[in-house]
Amino acid sequence: RKEVEQDPGPFNVPEGATVAFNCTYSNSASQSFFWYRQDCRKEPKLLMSVYSSGNEDGRFTAQLNRASQYISLLIRDSKLSDSATYLCVVRGAAGNKLTFGGGTRVLVKP
Amino acid sequence: NAGVTQTPKFQVLKTGQSMTLQCAQDMNHNSMYWYRQDPGMGLRLIYYSASEGTTDKGEVPNGYNVSRLNKREFSLRLESAAPSQTSVYFCASLVGGTNTGELFFGEGSRLTVL
């Protein structure tokens, strides 16, 4: 089993709609969690951290479910510019190991 | 402010050739990373260095060696390149802090092994 797994998609989303997707992780001792965004052929960039109590950043909401070992990302009122690959990242229990999931591709269409 | 700089940006090798990918950061970060990304896939960790003088294997270390030359520089070496190592290689450094996860990436090095 991979350490961090994501549905590769693509999720085809009408502009203005809501989309949500999850990321599961295998190590229950993982410390912290993040969502990154990657545009085609570009380097990934941090979108947001995921806090235990859940957190929002504008139209983006991230949640953590430690019992079931997954994190989620919800995008409200989708914009065409939200089309990208969303990568979840898990920081290990010890040290600074950061493991990426395979990414979820989101395509927002007019 | 350059951030993370990788060289070269593009390279074509023949099977069996060796090469070194260079990476330097000017943000005084302790931790540095090498990832590879194959088409349509996420990033896989090759090696990382939590601090100057230390290196650790990631998910896919076979066929690679690394050197943390100093705090700024972290190089990745392919001793005998294979077609399976055709990929985009990203170097990154980590903002300090116990629970941070903000990686700053270079622009990537696109390697083709024929």
Boltz contact constraints between the chains, C-beta under 6 A:
constraints:
  - contact:
      token1: [A, 32]
      token2: [B, 99]
      max_distance: 6.0
  - contact:
      token1: [A, 32]
      token2: [B, 101]
      max_distance: 6.0
  - contact:
      token1: [A, 34]
      token2: [B, 101]
      max_distance: 6.0
  - contact:
      token1: [A, 43]
      token2: [B, 105]
      max_distance: 6.0
  - contact:
      token1: [A, 43]
      token2: [B, 107]
      max_distance: 6.0
  - contact:
      token1: [A, 43]
      token2: [B, 108]
      max_distance: 6.0
  - contact:
      token1: [A, 46]
      token2: [B, 102]
      max_distance: 6.0
  - contact:
      token1: [A, 87]
      token2: [B, 42]
      max_distance: 6.0
  - contact:
      token1: [A, 89]
      token2: [B, 101]
      max_distance: 6.0
  - contact:
      token1: [A, 91]
      token2: [B, 101]
      max_distance: 6.0
  - contact:
      token1: [A, 95]
      token2: [B, 50]
      max_distance: 6.0
  - contact:
      token1: [A, 96]
      token2: [B, 31]
      max_distance: 6.0
  - contact:
      token1: [A, 96]
      token2: [B, 50]
      max_distance: 6.0
  - contact:
      token1: [A, 100]
      token2: [B, 42]
      max_distance: 6.0
  - contact:
      token1: [A, 100]
      token2: [B, 43]
      max_distance: 6.0
  - contact:
      token1: [A, 101]
      token2: [B, 42]
      max_distance: 6.0
  - contact:
      token1: [A, 102]
      token2: [B, 41]
      max_distance: 6.0
  - contact:
      token1: [A, 102]
      token2: [B, 42]
      max_distance: 6.0
  - contact:
      token1: [A, 103]
      token2: [B, 42]
      max_distance: 6.0
